[in-house]
Amino acid sequence: MRSLLTALALVAASVAAPAAQADPGPAVDPALALTPPMGFNNWNTTGCDINEQMIRDMADIFVSKGLKDVGYQYVNVDDCWADLTRDPATGRLRNHPTRFPGGMKALADYIHARGLKFGIYTSAGTLTCAKTMPGSLDHEEIDAQTFADWGVDYLKYDNCNNEGRPALERYTKMRDALKKTGRPIVYSICEWGQNKPWEWGKGVGHLWRTTGDINDTWSKTVEIIKLNAPLDAYAGPGHWNDPDMLEVGNGKQTTTEYQSHFALWSIMAAPLLIGADLRKISPEHLDILRNKEIIAINQDRLGVQGKVIYQKDGHWVFVKPLANGDKAVALFNESEVNATISTTAREIGLPRSVGYTVRDLWQHKNFQSAGKISASLPPHGTAIFRVKASQDWYQHEPAIDTSLDIAQQYAGIPSTITPAGEPFVATVTATNQAPIPVLDASTTFRAPAGWKVEKLSSERAPVLLTSQSVQSKWKVTPPAGAVPGTHVLNGSLGATWVGRGKLTRPVTSPALVPVAPPSGGSLWASDVTFTTERSGYGPVERDRSNGGYVGGDGKTLTINGKTYEKGLGTHANAELILYVGGRCTSFSSDVGIDDERDVNQQGSAIFEIWADGTRVASSGLRTWKDDAVSISGSLQGAKFLRLVVNDSGDGVRFDRGDFAGAKLTC
């Protein structure tokens, strides 16, 4: 019995304690990637629809549009560049005959001739992820030498079709093969964070993916931020956390969201690899990518990843120390409503001073502050600053934070949703953050033409001291015939900077007028225009399952073999809001995990129905193995219906949730 207990104890210990990782051996080239790599990769915009002319065009645009001048240097080709078979005589990879007819060495030479560097892709498996070309598993040395012979400067090494072999073993073999060539090649481990590469990647690669693939949706951007941000301790010169390539410019997010994406990747010391087609990108989005001052934060030689020092209710504060003693600060509003987010010089680790210089890196402008760093931000917005204790703070304009807030009318519903004909209260507030007073301070408000505005209160301060505020309140009513869609509300501070003249601080807020409430008895939910929709992966689909992130790529709604012609296909975490205006009495639906990814034997979620701020139905936990379950809830007297799909606490992988046969009664 004793020997049996001893054996059981040893087995239990082997399960409870993770096995020690093998010694990774000699490190990668320590002279490479001392700052996060910057460049281009085609995958986010083209997938396999790639050719050598497109890559040549990207190199030319790097030069002609000033991207090379601000630090972008790697022009990288992703999957699908090679023929499906190796050269039968040499065993080497060879270029795809129609996509890259000129060959990869000629392409590398073209890129090098422009003072840029060339990157390539393969996978630590038998095939690459697209299965259009061989992988490099068990061909590490010949492939590494081939890349070196072609003049490759950067290798992205993916994780598909890996036969279940240990990640550390596979990635170390390619590292050693690259080192053996003698050519300096930046080595990017694309292992998707599955085996915590941040714990073993230093010395194996120069950067490692911390997450699954990004896509051009706000929900995926936020998901990746939440996974990558806590890993700051693992990053540094020559060894970077990689939250995947940039989506800026691909067109499915707002400019505000792209600004946040770029600012947060920069302060997290992430690689900045452009994922948009630069031949088609808008000037506005190109300017985001060329922001030299934000790039300088990313490329700072101290090499510290920004750390989250505050996160609550969707309000984030990141701080990144810089080599010259300055601090970079990002204030991020994840939430769906306007928010004022603040920190202080003391909280970010600056020494005590009478005044501080706060440089706004979007406005490229300095402000003076007594120590508070604050910004009024729209939903999904990010302000990014460079802050220092300084002797010349008094030369800069006073920092006066001005906000425009809409009072929440319905619990759980963003206050920026403003139905036609229904009044709301808007408040404009200005707070002096400077060490010096400003004079004759007051705030004003303006609504779109045709909207009714009534002043409720208004303050004027002859002298506005440090930390003091002035405020005005306004009752605003969109007309009954207001056009559905997003309108802009405007507020402003007016004041005098002593000895310098007038100051203004404009501020805006979106106001979303929903479409008129549905009517007409029993309605399919998929035939109704929802006020807002958010899905964790791709858009909410009508009468189809949630496929990928593009939209329109799902299949017939199917829950454990039962099919439905009508319904909504979502992916956790999802939220749909519909303005019903008190006209609807109930909502009902079958709910469950769609069969689309049953082969993965994963997927679980909880489905909820909310009437204004009250939850009126919940499915409980539903998994990929479960039949559909029917849920329904009363909407009697409610202004809004809210449908929610939450993950069950085990992550969101394959959580494709269906509201199948979903109906409204109005």
Secondary structure as GFF3:
##gff-version 3
##sequence-region A 1 666
A	DSSP	alpha_helix	2	16	.	.	.	ID=ss1
A	DSSP	beta_strand	38	41	.	.	.	ID=ss2
A	DSSP	alpha_helix	43	46	.	.	.	ID=ss3
A	DSSP	alpha_helix	52	64	.	.	.	ID=ss4
A	DSSP	beta_strand	74	76	.	.	.	ID=ss5
A	DSSP	alpha_helix	104	112	.	.	.	ID=ss6
A	DSSP	beta_strand	117	123	.	.	.	ID=ss7
A	DSSP	alpha_helix	140	150	.	.	.	ID=ss8
A	DSSP	beta_strand	154	158	.	.	.	ID=ss9
A	DSSP	alpha_helix	167	181	.	.	.	ID=ss10
A	DSSP	beta_strand	186	189	.	.	.	ID=ss11
A	DSSP	three_ten_helix	197	199	.	.	.	ID=ss12
A	DSSP	beta_strand	207	209	.	.	.	ID=ss13
A	DSSP	alpha_helix	218	228	.	.	.	ID=ss14
A	DSSP	three_ten_helix	229	234	.	.	.	ID=ss15
A	DSSP	beta_strand	240	242	.	.	.	ID=ss16
A	DSSP	alpha_helix	255	267	.	.	.	ID=ss17
A	DSSP	beta_strand	272	274	.	.	.	ID=ss18
A	DSSP	alpha_helix	283	289	.	.	.	ID=ss19
A	DSSP	alpha_helix	292	298	.	.	.	ID=ss20
A	DSSP	beta_strand	307	312	.	.	.	ID=ss21
A	DSSP	beta_strand	315	321	.	.	.	ID=ss22
A	DSSP	beta_strand	327	333	.	.	.	ID=ss23
A	DSSP	beta_strand	339	344	.	.	.	ID=ss24
A	DSSP	beta_strand	356	360	.	.	.	ID=ss25
A	DSSP	beta_strand	365	369	.	.	.	ID=ss26
A	DSSP	beta_strand	372	377	.	.	.	ID=ss27
A	DSSP	beta_strand	382	389	.	.	.	ID=ss28
A	DSSP	three_ten_helix	393	395	.	.	.	ID=ss29
A	DSSP	beta_strand	397	398	.	.	.	ID=ss30
A	DSSP	beta_strand	400	406	.	.	.	ID=ss31
A	DSSP	beta_strand	424	432	.	.	.	ID=ss32
A	DSSP	beta_strand	438	446	.	.	.	ID=ss33
A	DSSP	beta_strand	452	458	.	.	.	ID=ss34
A	DSSP	beta_strand	460	464	.	.	.	ID=ss35
A	DSSP	beta_strand	469	477	.	.	.	ID=ss36
A	DSSP	beta_strand	485	497	.	.	.	ID=ss37
A	DSSP	beta_strand	501	513	.	.	.	ID=ss38
A	DSSP	beta_strand	522	524	.	.	.	ID=ss39
A	DSSP	three_ten_helix	525	527	.	.	.	ID=ss40
A	DSSP	beta_strand	532	534	.	.	.	ID=ss41
A	DSSP	beta_strand	541	542	.	.	.	ID=ss42
A	DSSP	beta_strand	557	559	.	.	.	ID=ss43
A	DSSP	beta_strand	562	564	.	.	.	ID=ss44
A	DSSP	beta_strand	567	571	.	.	.	ID=ss45
A	DSSP	beta_strand	574	579	.	.	.	ID=ss46
A	DSSP	beta_strand	586	593	.	.	.	ID=ss47
A	DSSP	three_ten_helix	595	600	.	.	.	ID=ss48
A	DSSP	beta_strand	604	611	.	.	.	ID=ss49
A	DSSP	beta_strand	614	623	.	.	.	ID=ss50
A	DSSP	beta_strand	629	634	.	.	.	ID=ss51
A	DSSP	beta_strand	640	647	.	.	.	ID=ss52
A	DSSP	beta_strand	656	665	.	.	.	ID=ss53
###
